[in-house]
Structures are given as structure tokens and as C-alpha cells.
């Protein structure tokens, strides 16, 4: 990714955030993208605000790890 900090609206869903990041890193359709928050994959329907409220760090940031993988091996 070209940036390591993103400011997004609190009502943005994780699914919409997936779409934004996929477009930003130009993933092909056969490549899967996974987000991890506290070693779990968050539901795509949860809002970023709710995710932040539950999982933000003491420094005030929400840390999301990501991984991409080819679905064809």
C-alpha cells in the first residue's frame, strides 16, 4: 500500500473498505484479500466505527493487518 494510515468514515462497512483497498492495490479478481483485527477476520457488514470502538489500541488507532492470496494456488 502507498499509505499506512487511512482516515475513513465511521459508517463505512468493512466490505466497503475491502473494495477501497482492493482498488488501491489493484488486485486481480483471482486474488483474495483478507483483513485481520486482533487475529480474527471481521465481518464485512460491521462498520469501521463499531470495529474501532471494540478493537482500537491505547494510542487511538485501529490496527488492521492484511494478506492477499491467489485463490488458484
Biopython code that builds the backbone (N, CA, C, O; Angstrom):
import numpy as np
from Bio.PDB.StructureBuilder import StructureBuilder

atoms = [
    (1, "UNK", "N", (0.833, -1.183, 0.000)),
    (1, "UNK", "CA", (0.000, 0.000, 0.000)),
    (1, "UNK", "C", (0.873, 1.241, 0.000)),
    (1, "UNK", "O", (1.967, 1.248, 0.565)),
    (2, "UNK", "N", (0.381, 2.279, -0.635)),
    (2, "UNK", "CA", (1.145, 3.523, -0.697)),
    (2, "UNK", "C", (1.055, 4.338, 0.590)),
    (2, "UNK", "O", (1.888, 5.210, 0.834)),
    (3, "UNK", "N", (0.043, 4.054, 1.416)),
    (3, "UNK", "CA", (-0.102, 4.731, 2.712)),
    (3, "UNK", "C", (-0.271, 3.666, 3.787)),
    (3, "UNK", "O", (-0.740, 2.561, 3.513)),
    (4, "UNK", "N", (0.114, 4.008, 5.006)),
    (4, "UNK", "CA", (-0.119, 3.052, 6.083)),
    (4, "UNK", "C", (-1.128, 3.555, 7.105)),
    (4, "UNK", "O", (-1.392, 2.878, 8.099)),
    (5, "UNK", "N", (-1.696, 4.735, 6.871)),
    (5, "UNK", "CA", (-2.770, 5.265, 7.716)),
    (5, "UNK", "C", (-3.901, 5.740, 6.811)),
    (5, "UNK", "O", (-3.670, 6.447, 5.830)),
    (6, "UNK", "N", (-5.115, 5.347, 7.148)),
    (6, "UNK", "CA", (-6.289, 5.753, 6.386)),
    (6, "UNK", "C", (-7.323, 6.324, 7.344)),
    (6, "UNK", "O", (-7.601, 5.742, 8.392)),
    (7, "UNK", "N", (-7.880, 7.451, 6.981)),
    (7, "UNK", "CA", (-8.974, 8.048, 7.729)),
    (7, "UNK", "C", (-10.242, 7.770, 6.936)),
    (7, "UNK", "O", (-10.401, 8.258, 5.818)),
    (8, "UNK", "N", (-11.135, 6.992, 7.511)),
    (8, "UNK", "CA", (-12.356, 6.606, 6.808)),
    (8, "UNK", "C", (-13.561, 6.986, 7.661)),
    (8, "UNK", "O", (-13.444, 7.100, 8.881)),
    (9, "UNK", "N", (-14.719, 7.183, 7.029)),
    (9, "UNK", "CA", (-15.933, 7.498, 7.789)),
    (9, "UNK", "C", (-16.312, 6.332, 8.707)),
    (9, "UNK", "O", (-16.101, 5.170, 8.361)),
    (10, "UNK", "N", (-16.862, 6.642, 9.855)),
    (10, "UNK", "CA", (-17.212, 5.596, 10.819)),
    (10, "UNK", "C", (-18.348, 4.708, 10.322)),
    (10, "UNK", "O", (-18.490, 3.577, 10.786)),
    (11, "UNK", "N", (-19.166, 5.206, 9.377)),
    (11, "UNK", "CA", (-20.266, 4.389, 8.869)),
    (11, "UNK", "C", (-19.878, 3.541, 7.659)),
    (11, "UNK", "O", (-20.722, 2.839, 7.103)),
    (12, "UNK", "N", (-18.616, 3.598, 7.248)),
    (12, "UNK", "CA", (-18.117, 2.743, 6.167)),
    (12, "UNK", "C", (-18.066, 1.309, 6.679)),
    (12, "UNK", "O", (-17.569, 1.067, 7.778)),
    (13, "UNK", "N", (-18.570, 0.355, 5.903)),
    (13, "UNK", "CA", (-18.516, -1.038, 6.340)),
    (13, "UNK", "C", (-17.162, -1.643, 5.988)),
    (13, "UNK", "O", (-16.428, -1.128, 5.144)),
    (14, "UNK", "N", (-16.856, -2.735, 6.649)),
    (14, "UNK", "CA", (-15.616, -3.451, 6.344)),
    (14, "UNK", "C", (-15.633, -3.909, 4.887)),
    (14, "UNK", "O", (-14.598, -3.885, 4.221)),
    (15, "UNK", "N", (-16.786, -4.320, 4.389)),
    (15, "UNK", "CA", (-16.904, -4.723, 2.987)),
    (15, "UNK", "C", (-16.557, -3.590, 2.034)),
    (15, "UNK", "O", (-15.873, -3.809, 1.034)),
    (16, "UNK", "N", (-17.017, -2.388, 2.333)),
    (16, "UNK", "CA", (-16.680, -1.229, 1.509)),
    (16, "UNK", "C", (-15.194, -0.905, 1.615)),
    (16, "UNK", "O", (-14.573, -0.495, 0.634)),
    (17, "UNK", "N", (-14.627, -1.087, 2.801)),
    (17, "UNK", "CA", (-13.198, -0.856, 2.991)),
    (17, "UNK", "C", (-12.388, -1.874, 2.191)),
    (17, "UNK", "O", (-11.361, -1.521, 1.611)),
    (18, "UNK", "N", (-12.839, -3.143, 2.151)),
    (18, "UNK", "CA", (-12.208, -4.156, 1.297)),
    (18, "UNK", "C", (-12.148, -3.644, -0.144)),
    (18, "UNK", "O", (-11.101, -3.702, -0.789)),
    (19, "UNK", "N", (-13.274, -3.146, -0.636)),
    (19, "UNK", "CA", (-13.350, -2.662, -2.012)),
    (19, "UNK", "C", (-12.351, -1.529, -2.250)),
    (19, "UNK", "O", (-11.647, -1.526, -3.260)),
    (20, "UNK", "N", (-12.287, -0.574, -1.328)),
    (20, "UNK", "CA", (-11.357, 0.550, -1.478)),
    (20, "UNK", "C", (-9.905, 0.087, -1.522)),
    (20, "UNK", "O", (-9.123, 0.554, -2.350)),
    (21, "UNK", "N", (-9.550, -0.826, -0.634)),
    (21, "UNK", "CA", (-8.166, -1.298, -0.577)),
    (21, "UNK", "C", (-7.844, -2.167, -1.790)),
    (21, "UNK", "O", (-6.753, -2.060, -2.351)),
    (22, "UNK", "N", (-8.773, -3.024, -2.201)),
    (22, "UNK", "CA", (-8.547, -3.843, -3.405)),
    (22, "UNK", "C", (-8.267, -2.952, -4.605)),
    (22, "UNK", "O", (-7.370, -3.228, -5.402)),
    (23, "UNK", "N", (-9.034, -1.891, -4.725)),
    (23, "UNK", "CA", (-8.843, -0.968, -5.846)),
    (23, "UNK", "C", (-7.509, -0.231, -5.716)),
    (23, "UNK", "O", (-6.821, -0.015, -6.713)),
    (24, "UNK", "N", (-7.148, 0.151, -4.509)),
    (24, "UNK", "CA", (-5.906, 0.895, -4.269)),
    (24, "UNK", "C", (-4.673, 0.057, -4.621)),
    (24, "UNK", "O", (-3.713, 0.574, -5.191)),
    (25, "UNK", "N", (-4.702, -1.245, -4.280)),
    (25, "UNK", "CA", (-3.540, -2.087, -4.566)),
    (25, "UNK", "C", (-3.696, -2.877, -5.864)),
    (25, "UNK", "O", (-2.834, -3.685, -6.211)),
    (26, "UNK", "N", (-4.787, -2.644, -6.572)),
    (26, "UNK", "CA", (-5.034, -3.212, -7.895)),
    (26, "UNK", "C", (-4.944, -4.739, -7.908)),
    (26, "UNK", "O", (-4.200, -5.322, -8.697)),
    (27, "UNK", "N", (-5.709, -5.373, -7.027)),
    (27, "UNK", "CA", (-5.755, -6.832, -7.001)),
    (27, "UNK", "C", (-6.578, -7.348, -8.164)),
    (27, "UNK", "O", (-7.589, -6.753, -8.538)),
    (28, "UNK", "N", (-6.140, -8.453, -8.729)),
    (28, "UNK", "CA", (-6.899, -9.109, -9.794)),
    (28, "UNK", "C", (-8.046, -9.904, -9.170)),
    (28, "UNK", "O", (-8.039, -10.181, -7.971)),
    (29, "UNK", "N", (-9.014, -10.260, -9.979)),
    (29, "UNK", "CA", (-10.204, -10.967, -9.488)),
    (29, "UNK", "C", (-9.853, -12.305, -8.845)),
    (29, "UNK", "O", (-10.545, -12.751, -7.930)),
    (30, "UNK", "N", (-8.782, -12.952, -9.315)),
    (30, "UNK", "CA", (-8.418, -14.260, -8.763)),
    (30, "UNK", "C", (-7.581, -14.169, -7.485)),
    (30, "UNK", "O", (-7.159, -15.195, -6.953)),
    (31, "UNK", "N", (-7.342, -12.974, -6.996)),
    (31, "UNK", "CA", (-6.596, -12.791, -5.760)),
    (31, "UNK", "C", (-7.549, -12.406, -4.630)),
    (31, "UNK", "O", (-8.371, -11.501, -4.768)),
    (32, "UNK", "N", (-7.419, -13.109, -3.525)),
    (32, "UNK", "CA", (-8.262, -12.848, -2.354)),
    (32, "UNK", "C", (-7.538, -11.904, -1.405)),
    (32, "UNK", "O", (-6.311, -11.919, -1.312)),
    (33, "UNK", "N", (-8.307, -11.089, -0.706)),
    (33, "UNK", "CA", (-7.766, -10.159, 0.276)),
    (33, "UNK", "C", (-8.396, -10.472, 1.628)),
    (33, "UNK", "O", (-9.612, -10.637, 1.731)),
    (34, "UNK", "N", (-7.573, -10.551, 2.652)),
    (34, "UNK", "CA", (-8.047, -10.845, 3.997)),
    (34, "UNK", "C", (-7.599, -9.747, 4.941)),
    (34, "UNK", "O", (-6.453, -9.300, 4.884)),
    (35, "UNK", "N", (-8.504, -9.310, 5.813)),
    (35, "UNK", "CA", (-8.175, -8.364, 6.874)),
    (35, "UNK", "C", (-8.198, -9.113, 8.202)),
    (35, "UNK", "O", (-9.003, -10.021, 8.407)),
    (36, "UNK", "N", (-7.303, -8.716, 9.093)),
    (36, "UNK", "CA", (-7.256, -9.301, 10.431)),
    (36, "UNK", "C", (-7.219, -8.187, 11.464)),
    (36, "UNK", "O", (-6.400, -7.272, 11.378)),
    (37, "UNK", "N", (-8.103, -8.272, 12.428)),
    (37, "UNK", "CA", (-8.121, -7.347, 13.557)),
    (37, "UNK", "C", (-8.050, -8.213, 14.812)),
    (37, "UNK", "O", (-8.930, -9.038, 15.055)),
    (38, "UNK", "N", (-7.014, -8.023, 15.595)),
    (38, "UNK", "CA", (-6.784, -8.873, 16.777)),
    (38, "UNK", "C", (-6.822, -10.358, 16.410)),
    (38, "UNK", "O", (-7.440, -11.160, 17.111)),
    (39, "UNK", "N", (-6.166, -10.714, 15.318)),
    (39, "UNK", "CA", (-6.030, -12.102, 14.841)),
    (39, "UNK", "C", (-7.344, -12.756, 14.426)),
    (39, "UNK", "O", (-7.421, -13.983, 14.351)),
    (40, "UNK", "N", (-8.376, -11.964, 14.155)),
    (40, "UNK", "CA", (-9.631, -12.507, 13.645)),
    (40, "UNK", "C", (-10.038, -11.738, 12.396)),
    (40, "UNK", "O", (-9.653, -10.583, 12.215)),
    (41, "UNK", "N", (-10.813, -12.380, 11.545)),
    (41, "UNK", "CA", (-11.330, -11.731, 10.339)),
    (41, "UNK", "C", (-12.658, -11.075, 10.697)),
    (41, "UNK", "O", (-13.595, -11.766, 11.098)),
    (42, "UNK", "N", (-12.758, -9.750, 10.559)),
    (42, "UNK", "CA", (-14.008, -9.075, 10.934)),
    (42, "UNK", "C", (-15.112, -9.328, 9.902)),
    (42, "UNK", "O", (-14.820, -9.505, 8.719)),
    (43, "UNK", "N", (-16.370, -9.346, 10.337)),
    (43, "UNK", "CA", (-17.486, -9.495, 9.400)),
    (43, "UNK", "C", (-17.539, -8.311, 8.435)),
    (43, "UNK", "O", (-17.259, -7.179, 8.831)),
    (44, "UNK", "N", (-17.891, -8.558, 7.182)),
    (44, "UNK", "CA", (-17.923, -7.481, 6.188)),
    (44, "UNK", "C", (-19.050, -6.495, 6.439)),
    (44, "UNK", "O", (-19.020, -5.381, 5.917)),
    (45, "UNK", "N", (-20.042, -6.882, 7.228)),
    (45, "UNK", "CA", (-21.185, -5.996, 7.461)),
    (45, "UNK", "C", (-20.974, -5.011, 8.609)),
    (45, "UNK", "O", (-21.747, -4.064, 8.751)),
    (46, "UNK", "N", (-19.945, -5.216, 9.429)),
    (46, "UNK", "CA", (-19.716, -4.325, 10.570)),
    (46, "UNK", "C", (-19.137, -2.999, 10.075)),
    (46, "UNK", "O", (-18.382, -2.963, 9.103)),
    (47, "UNK", "N", (-19.501, -1.916, 10.756)),
    (47, "UNK", "CA", (-18.965, -0.610, 10.360)),
    (47, "UNK", "C", (-17.570, -0.421, 10.947)),
    (47, "UNK", "O", (-17.206, -1.039, 11.947)),
    (48, "UNK", "N", (-16.810, 0.442, 10.303)),
    (48, "UNK", "CA", (-15.465, 0.739, 10.790)),
    (48, "UNK", "C", (-15.538, 1.396, 12.169)),
    (48, "UNK", "O", (-14.649, 1.203, 12.998)),
    (49, "UNK", "N", (-16.598, 2.175, 12.412)),
    (49, "UNK", "CA", (-16.779, 2.803, 13.717)),
    (49, "UNK", "C", (-16.966, 1.772, 14.819)),
    (49, "UNK", "O", (-16.369, 1.883, 15.890)),
    (50, "UNK", "N", (-17.800, 0.765, 14.554)),
    (50, "UNK", "CA", (-18.021, -0.295, 15.538)),
    (50, "UNK", "C", (-16.749, -1.111, 15.746)),
    (50, "UNK", "O", (-16.430, -1.498, 16.870)),
    (51, "UNK", "N", (-16.031, -1.369, 14.666)),
    (51, "UNK", "CA", (-14.769, -2.099, 14.760)),
    (51, "UNK", "C", (-13.759, -1.302, 15.577)),
    (51, "UNK", "O", (-13.049, -1.859, 16.414)),
    (52, "UNK", "N", (-13.699, 0.000, 15.331)),
    (52, "UNK", "CA", (-12.805, 0.872, 16.088)),
    (52, "UNK", "C", (-13.165, 0.864, 17.571)),
    (52, "UNK", "O", (-12.293, 0.723, 18.428)),
    (53, "UNK", "N", (-14.462, 1.016, 17.868)),
    (53, "UNK", "CA", (-14.904, 1.058, 19.268)),
    (53, "UNK", "C", (-14.498, -0.197, 20.035)),
    (53, "UNK", "O", (-14.142, -0.127, 21.211)),
    (54, "UNK", "N", (-14.554, -1.340, 19.364)),
    (54, "UNK", "CA", (-14.271, -2.604, 20.038)),
    (54, "UNK", "C", (-12.783, -2.966, 20.059)),
    (54, "UNK", "O", (-12.329, -3.647, 20.979)),
    (55, "UNK", "N", (-12.019, -2.520, 19.057)),
    (55, "UNK", "CA", (-10.657, -3.036, 18.903)),
    (55, "UNK", "C", (-9.551, -1.985, 18.835)),
    (55, "UNK", "O", (-8.401, -2.343, 18.578)),
    (56, "UNK", "N", (-9.850, -0.701, 19.056)),
    (56, "UNK", "CA", (-8.784, 0.294, 18.913)),
    (56, "UNK", "C", (-7.719, 0.138, 19.998)),
    (56, "UNK", "O", (-7.981, -0.340, 21.102)),
    (57, "UNK", "N", (-6.517, 0.560, 19.637)),
    (57, "UNK", "CA", (-5.370, 0.467, 20.534)),
    (57, "UNK", "C", (-5.389, 1.633, 21.521)),
    (57, "UNK", "O", (-6.148, 2.586, 21.344)),
    (58, "UNK", "N", (-4.568, 1.558, 22.543)),
    (58, "UNK", "CA", (-4.496, 2.635, 23.530)),
    (58, "UNK", "C", (-3.964, 3.934, 22.932)),
    (58, "UNK", "O", (-4.158, 5.007, 23.504)),
    (59, "UNK", "N", (-3.294, 3.842, 21.782)),
    (59, "UNK", "CA", (-2.793, 5.054, 21.123)),
    (59, "UNK", "C", (-3.855, 5.733, 20.262)),
    (59, "UNK", "O", (-3.586, 6.759, 19.638)),
    (60, "UNK", "N", (-5.077, 5.157, 20.227)),
    (60, "UNK", "CA", (-6.174, 5.768, 19.492)),
    (60, "UNK", "C", (-6.300, 5.328, 18.049)),
    (60, "UNK", "O", (-7.112, 5.883, 17.309)),
    (61, "UNK", "N", (-5.517, 4.343, 17.628)),
    (61, "UNK", "CA", (-5.587, 3.848, 16.255)),
    (61, "UNK", "C", (-6.179, 2.445, 16.229)),
    (61, "UNK", "O", (-6.052, 1.685, 17.190)),
    (62, "UNK", "N", (-6.827, 2.114, 15.115)),
    (62, "UNK", "CA", (-7.297, 0.757, 14.858)),
    (62, "UNK", "C", (-6.286, 0.123, 13.916)),
    (62, "UNK", "O", (-6.057, 0.629, 12.817)),
    (63, "UNK", "N", (-5.688, -0.965, 14.333)),
    (63, "UNK", "CA", (-4.682, -1.635, 13.513)),
    (63, "UNK", "C", (-5.320, -2.809, 12.778)),
    (63, "UNK", "O", (-5.931, -3.685, 13.389)),
    (64, "UNK", "N", (-5.165, -2.810, 11.453)),
    (64, "UNK", "CA", (-5.702, -3.865, 10.604)),
    (64, "UNK", "C", (-4.544, -4.447, 9.806)),
    (64, "UNK", "O", (-3.882, -3.737, 9.050)),
    (65, "UNK", "N", (-4.306, -5.739, 9.979)),
    (65, "UNK", "CA", (-3.310, -6.435, 9.166)),
    (65, "UNK", "C", (-4.035, -6.982, 7.943)),
    (65, "UNK", "O", (-5.226, -7.288, 8.004)),
    (66, "UNK", "N", (-3.316, -7.103, 6.839)),
    (66, "UNK", "CA", (-3.952, -7.654, 5.650)),
    (66, "UNK", "C", (-3.033, -8.649, 4.973)),
    (66, "UNK", "O", (-1.814, -8.616, 5.142)),
    (67, "UNK", "N", (-3.642, -9.531, 4.205)),
    (67, "UNK", "CA", (-2.902, -10.525, 3.444)),
    (67, "UNK", "C", (-3.658, -10.761, 2.152)),
    (67, "UNK", "O", (-4.889, -10.758, 2.134)),
    (68, "UNK", "N", (-2.919, -10.963, 1.073)),
    (68, "UNK", "CA", (-3.575, -11.339, -0.177)),
    (68, "UNK", "C", (-3.040, -12.692, -0.600)),
    (68, "UNK", "O", (-1.914, -13.066, -0.272)),
    (69, "UNK", "N", (-3.873, -13.422, -1.340)),
    (69, "UNK", "CA", (-3.513, -14.776, -1.728)),
    (69, "UNK", "C", (-4.225, -15.114, -3.023)),
    (69, "UNK", "O", (-5.375, -14.729, -3.231)),
    (70, "UNK", "N", (-3.537, -15.833, -3.887)),
    (70, "UNK", "CA", (-4.159, -16.297, -5.121)),
    (70, "UNK", "C", (-5.103, -17.446, -4.781)),
    (70, "UNK", "O", (-4.718, -18.381, -4.079)),
    (71, "UNK", "N", (-6.321, -17.379, -5.268)),
    (71, "UNK", "CA", (-7.287, -18.436, -4.970)),
    (71, "UNK", "C", (-7.037, -19.676, -5.821)),
    (71, "UNK", "O", (-7.668, -20.711, -5.608)),
    (72, "UNK", "N", (-6.120, -19.579, -6.786)),
    (72, "UNK", "CA", (-5.792, -20.721, -7.637)),
    (72, "UNK", "C", (-4.467, -21.363, -7.260)),
    (72, "UNK", "O", (-3.920, -22.156, -8.026)),
    (73, "UNK", "N", (-3.944, -21.022, -6.074)),
    (73, "UNK", "CA", (-2.720, -21.666, -5.613)),
    (73, "UNK", "C", (-1.534, -20.893, -5.833)),
    (73, "UNK", "O", (-0.437, -21.332, -5.485)),
]
sb = StructureBuilder()
sb.init_structure("model")
sb.init_model(0)
sb.init_chain("A")
sb.init_seg("    ")
for serial, (resi, resn, name, xyz) in enumerate(atoms, 1):
    if name == "N":
        sb.init_residue(resn, " ", resi, " ")
    sb.init_atom(name, np.array(xyz, "f"), 0.0, 1.0, " ", f" {name:<3s}", serial, name[0])
structure = sb.get_structure()
